[in-house]
Amino acid sequence: MATYFKPQGIPMRELEIVELTIEEMEAYRLKYILDLEQIQAAEKMQTSQSTYQRILSAAHKKIADALINGKAIKIINRQD
């Protein structure tokens, strides 16, 4: 299963795709939707605070790249 978010009015075949893992999406959700601090979010994800920060940083970079450069975002399972 893949979920895509893309700029309106541009066909998918014309877009570059940034792949965001479910893990990265979850880290982003915990921080910006649930407003959790890093320690709480890391506990929810059952990982260390430093690993959580690395995952969140990767999500930031990918989301910014897609928004600034007009790319599609594909949410994937890491196993895909």
Phi and psi in degrees as GROMACS dihedral restraints (atoms count N, CA, C in turn):
[ dihedral_restraints ]
;  ai    aj    ak    al  type     phi  dphi    fc
    3     4     5     6     1  -129.9    20    10
    4     5     6     7     1   143.0    20    10
    6     7     8     9     1  -118.8    20    10
    7     8     9    10     1   134.3    20    10
    9    10    11    12     1  -117.2    20    10
   10    11    12    13     1   144.8    20    10
   12    13    14    15     1  -126.4    20    10
   13    14    15    16     1   133.8    20    10
   15    16    17    18     1  -146.3    20    10
   16    17    18    19     1   160.7    20    10
   18    19    20    21     1   -62.1    20    10
   19    20    21    22     1   140.3    20    10
   21    22    23    24     1   -68.8    20    10
   22    23    24    25     1   141.0    20    10
   24    25    26    27     1    83.9    20    10
   25    26    27    28     1     1.3    20    10
   27    28    29    30     1  -116.6    20    10
   28    29    30    31     1   122.9    20    10
   30    31    32    33     1   -60.6    20    10
   31    32    33    34     1   143.9    20    10
   33    34    35    36     1   -54.2    20    10
   34    35    36    37     1   -37.1    20    10
   36    37    38    39     1   -63.8    20    10
   37    38    39    40     1   -17.2    20    10
   39    40    41    42     1   -96.8    20    10
   40    41    42    43     1    -2.6    20    10
   42    43    44    45     1  -105.2    20    10
   43    44    45    46     1   143.9    20    10
   45    46    47    48     1   -76.5    20    10
   46    47    48    49     1   154.4    20    10
   48    49    50    51     1  -119.8    20    10
   49    50    51    52     1   132.9    20    10
   51    52    53    54     1  -103.6    20    10
   52    53    54    55     1   127.1    20    10
   54    55    56    57     1   -95.2    20    10
   55    56    57    58     1   122.5    20    10
   57    58    59    60     1  -112.3    20    10
   58    59    60    61     1   123.8    20    10
   60    61    62    63     1   -75.9    20    10
   61    62    63    64     1   159.0    20    10
   63    64    65    66     1   -59.3    20    10
   64    65    66    67     1   -36.8    20    10
   66    67    68    69     1   -61.7    20    10
   67    68    69    70     1   -43.4    20    10
   69    70    71    72     1   -66.2    20    10
   70    71    72    73     1   -40.3    20    10
   72    73    74    75     1   -63.3    20    10
   73    74    75    76     1   -40.5    20    10
   75    76    77    78     1   -65.5    20    10
   76    77    78    79     1   -42.5    20    10
   78    79    80    81     1   -60.0    20    10
   79    80    81    82     1   -43.7    20    10
   81    82    83    84     1   -63.4    20    10
   82    83    84    85     1   -43.3    20    10
   84    85    86    87     1   -62.2    20    10
   85    86    87    88     1   -45.3    20    10
   87    88    89    90     1   -61.6    20    10
   88    89    90    91     1   -39.2    20    10
   90    91    92    93     1   -76.0    20    10
   91    92    93    94     1   -48.2    20    10
   93    94    95    96     1  -102.6    20    10
   94    95    96    97     1   -16.0    20    10
   96    97    98    99     1  -100.9    20    10
   97    98    99   100     1   -45.4    20    10
   99   100   101   102     1   -92.3    20    10
  100   101   102   103     1    -7.1    20    10
  102   103   104   105     1    56.7    20    10
  103   104   105   106     1    38.4    20    10
  105   106   107   108     1   -82.7    20    10
  106   107   108   109     1   148.6    20    10
  108   109   110   111     1   -74.1    20    10
  109   110   111   112     1   163.9    20    10
  111   112   113   114     1   -57.9    20    10
  112   113   114   115     1   -42.0    20    10
  114   115   116   117     1   -62.8    20    10
  115   116   117   118     1   -45.0    20    10
  117   118   119   120     1   -65.2    20    10
  118   119   120   121     1   -43.4    20    10
  120   121   122   123     1   -64.6    20    10
  121   122   123   124     1   -41.5    20    10
  123   124   125   126     1   -61.8    20    10
  124   125   126   127     1   -41.1    20    10
  126   127   128   129     1   -62.4    20    10
  127   128   129   130     1   -43.9    20    10
  129   130   131   132     1   -61.3    20    10
  130   131   132   133     1   -35.5    20    10
  132   133   134   135     1   -88.5    20    10
  133   134   135   136     1     0.7    20    10
  135   136   137   138     1    54.9    20    10
  136   137   138   139     1    51.7    20    10
  138   139   140   141     1  -143.6    20    10
  139   140   141   142     1   172.1    20    10
  141   142   143   144     1   -75.9    20    10
  142   143   144   145     1   161.6    20    10
  144   145   146   147     1   -63.4    20    10
  145   146   147   148     1   -38.6    20    10
  147   148   149   150     1   -67.6    20    10
  148   149   150   151     1   -37.7    20    10
  150   151   152   153     1   -67.4    20    10
  151   152   153   154     1   -42.2    20    10
  153   154   155   156     1   -57.5    20    10
  154   155   156   157     1   -46.1    20    10
  156   157   158   159     1   -60.9    20    10
  157   158   159   160     1   -39.9    20    10
  159   160   161   162     1   -64.0    20    10
  160   161   162   163     1   -43.1    20    10
  162   163   164   165     1   -64.2    20    10
  163   164   165   166     1   -45.5    20    10
  165   166   167   168     1   -63.9    20    10
  166   167   168   169     1   -40.4    20    10
  168   169   170   171     1   -62.9    20    10
  169   170   171   172     1   -41.2    20    10
  171   172   173   174     1   -62.5    20    10
  172   173   174   175     1   -41.3    20    10
  174   175   176   177     1   -62.6    20    10
  175   176   177   178     1   -44.6    20    10
  177   178   179   180     1   -56.5    20    10
  178   179   180   181     1   -48.6    20    10
  180   181   182   183     1   -61.6    20    10
  181   182   183   184     1   -45.4    20    10
  183   184   185   186     1   -67.1    20    10
  184   185   186   187     1   -43.5    20    10
  186   187   188   189     1   -65.0    20    10
  187   188   189   190     1   -43.7    20    10
  189   190   191   192     1   -61.5    20    10
  190   191   192   193     1   -43.9    20    10
  192   193   194   195     1   -57.5    20    10
  193   194   195   196     1   -46.8    20    10
  195   196   197   198     1   -64.2    20    10
  196   197   198   199     1   -44.7    20    10
  198   199   200   201     1   -68.7    20    10
  199   200   201   202     1   -47.0    20    10
  201   202   203   204     1   -71.1    20    10
  202   203   204   205     1   -37.8    20    10
  204   205   206   207     1  -102.0    20    10
  205   206   207   208     1     8.5    20    10
  207   208   209   210     1    64.6    20    10
  208   209   210   211     1    43.0    20    10
  210   211   212   213     1  -103.0    20    10
  211   212   213   214     1   160.0    20    10
  213   214   215   216     1   -81.9    20    10
  214   215   216   217     1   152.7    20    10
  216   217   218   219     1  -111.9    20    10
  217   218   219   220     1   126.6    20    10
  219   220   221   222     1  -112.7    20    10
  220   221   222   223     1   121.8    20    10
  222   223   224   225     1   -92.4    20    10
  223   224   225   226     1   122.9    20    10
  225   226   227   228     1  -126.6    20    10
  226   227   228   229     1   158.0    20    10
  228   229   230   231     1   -79.1    20    10
  229   230   231   232     1   142.3    20    10
  231   232   233   234     1   -59.5    20    10
  232   233   234   235     1   -30.2    20    10
  234   235   236   237     1   -72.3    20    10
  235   236   237   238     1   -17.0    20    10
